[in-house]
Amino acid sequence: MKKFFFTHLRGENEVPPVNSTAFGNAKFISNSKKTKIKFRLEVNNMKDFIQAHIHFGEKGENGPILVFLFRADAVSLPGEERMIACKGVITGILTNDDMIDNEKGVDRISDLIKLMKTGKAYVNVHTEKISVVRLEDKLKEFFRLNRIIKVR
């Protein structure tokens, strides 16, 4: 069975909290075999965001990166300005090959889905200086009929 997850992103949910006008949302849908996750990440009011990823972590604590959602090259080509993004939509499909080696033993998409269901995963979007957007109250699972269940 497919799993649906959704979250709002706000700076005040960062650890420690960050005062930021940046905001966004992220949607995730797994396939029924739990081998792929399709995602859509939207970011607004954030200048020069260069990375976005899913981390392992309980509410109120920081944790290791599990998978990248977006990674920009921070070095510009000769004669060109670096890309400045204030708003953007990033989409993609995550597979087992995208998982980052970590000390938590989260090696497969099925492991990541379990963490998302139990509220032990969060999204961070980063600039060069600081990560300023963190998801609101961990990932929330979407069930059919648009009923939102808060996992933690």
C-alpha positions as CSV (number, residue, x, y, z in Angstrom):
1,M,0.0,0.0,0.0
2,K,1.3,3.5,-0.9
3,K,2.1,5.9,2.0
4,F,1.6,9.6,1.7
5,F,3.4,12.2,3.9
6,F,3.2,16.0,4.1
7,T,4.9,18.7,6.1
8,H,5.1,22.5,6.4
9,L,8.5,24.0,6.9
10,R,9.2,27.0,9.2
11,G,12.4,28.4,10.7
12,E,11.0,28.4,14.2
13,N,11.0,24.6,14.1
14,E,14.8,24.5,13.6
15,V,17.0,23.4,16.5
16,P,17.8,25.9,17.9
17,P,14.9,28.0,16.5
18,V,15.7,30.5,13.7
19,N,13.9,33.8,13.1
20,S,13.2,33.6,9.3
21,T,10.5,34.6,6.8
22,A,11.3,31.5,4.8
23,F,8.6,28.8,4.6
24,G,7.7,25.9,2.5
25,N,6.2,22.4,2.3
26,A,7.1,18.9,1.3
27,K,5.1,16.0,0.0
28,F,6.2,12.4,-0.2
29,I,4.5,9.4,-1.7
30,S,6.0,5.9,-1.5
31,N,5.3,3.1,-4.0
32,S,3.5,0.0,-2.6
33,K,6.7,-2.0,-2.6
34,K,8.4,0.7,-0.4
35,T,11.4,0.9,-2.7
36,K,10.8,4.4,-4.0
37,I,9.6,7.7,-2.7
38,K,8.4,10.5,-5.0
39,F,8.7,13.9,-3.5
40,R,7.9,17.6,-4.1
41,L,9.6,20.3,-2.0
42,E,8.5,23.9,-2.3
43,V,10.6,26.7,-0.7
44,N,9.7,30.4,-0.5
45,N,11.4,33.6,0.8
46,M,14.8,31.9,1.1
47,K,17.8,33.5,-0.6
48,D,20.6,31.2,-1.8
49,F,19.3,27.8,-0.6
50,I,21.9,25.2,-1.7
51,Q,20.9,22.0,0.0
52,A,17.8,20.1,1.2
53,H,17.7,16.7,2.9
54,I,15.9,14.4,5.2
55,H,17.5,13.8,8.6
56,F,17.0,11.3,11.3
57,G,15.9,12.9,14.6
58,E,13.5,13.0,17.5
59,K,11.5,16.3,18.0
60,G,13.8,18.9,19.5
61,E,17.1,17.3,18.4
62,N,19.4,17.4,15.4
63,G,20.4,14.2,13.6
64,P,22.4,12.8,10.7
65,I,21.5,13.2,7.0
66,L,19.7,10.2,5.6
67,V,19.1,11.3,2.0
68,F,19.6,14.5,-0.1
69,L,16.6,16.1,-1.8
70,F,18.6,18.9,-3.4
71,R,22.3,19.8,-3.7
72,A,23.5,22.8,-5.6
73,D,27.1,23.4,-6.6
74,A,28.3,26.4,-4.4
75,V,31.0,27.2,-7.0
76,S,30.0,29.4,-10.0
77,L,31.4,29.1,-13.5
78,P,34.1,31.6,-14.5
79,G,32.4,35.0,-15.3
80,E,29.1,33.9,-13.9
81,E,27.3,34.9,-10.8
82,R,26.2,32.2,-8.4
83,M,22.6,31.1,-8.7
84,I,20.4,33.0,-6.3
85,A,17.2,31.3,-5.5
86,C,14.4,32.8,-3.3
87,K,11.7,30.5,-4.4
88,G,11.7,27.1,-5.9
89,V,10.0,23.7,-6.4
90,I,12.2,20.6,-6.4
91,T,10.8,17.2,-7.4
92,G,12.4,13.8,-7.6
93,I,12.3,10.1,-6.9
94,L,14.3,8.6,-4.1
95,T,15.6,5.0,-4.2
96,N,17.8,2.9,-2.1
97,D,20.8,4.1,-4.1
98,D,20.2,7.7,-2.8
99,M,20.4,6.7,0.9
100,I,23.5,8.2,2.7
101,D,25.6,5.9,4.9
102,N,24.8,6.7,8.5
103,E,25.3,5.3,12.0
104,K,21.6,4.8,12.5
105,G,21.4,1.8,10.1
106,V,18.8,3.5,7.9
107,D,20.0,2.0,4.5
108,R,16.8,1.4,2.6
109,I,13.7,3.4,1.5
110,S,11.6,1.0,3.6
111,D,13.7,2.0,6.7
112,L,13.1,5.7,5.9
113,I,9.3,5.2,5.5
114,K,9.3,3.6,9.0
115,L,11.0,6.6,10.5
116,M,8.6,9.0,8.7
117,K,5.6,7.0,10.1
118,T,7.0,7.3,13.6
119,G,7.9,11.0,13.4
120,K,11.7,10.3,13.6
121,A,12.5,12.1,10.3
122,Y,12.6,15.7,9.4
123,V,13.4,17.9,6.4
124,N,16.0,20.7,6.5
125,V,16.7,23.3,3.8
126,H,20.1,25.0,4.0
127,T,21.8,28.1,2.9
128,E,25.6,28.4,3.0
129,K,25.5,30.0,6.4
130,I,22.7,28.3,8.3
131,S,19.8,25.9,7.9
132,V,16.7,28.1,8.4
133,V,13.7,25.9,7.6
134,R,12.7,22.8,9.4
135,L,9.5,20.9,9.1
136,E,6.6,21.5,11.4
137,D,6.1,18.7,14.0
138,K,7.9,16.1,12.0
139,L,6.4,14.4,9.0
140,K,2.6,13.8,9.0
141,E,1.1,10.9,7.3
142,F,-1.7,11.5,4.8
143,F,-4.4,8.9,4.5
144,R,-7.1,8.8,1.8
145,L,-9.9,11.2,2.2
146,N,-7.3,13.9,3.1
147,R,-7.4,12.9,6.8
148,I,-4.2,14.0,8.4
149,I,-2.8,11.9,11.2
150,K,-0.1,13.5,13.3
151,V,2.4,10.7,13.9
152,R,4.2,12.4,16.8
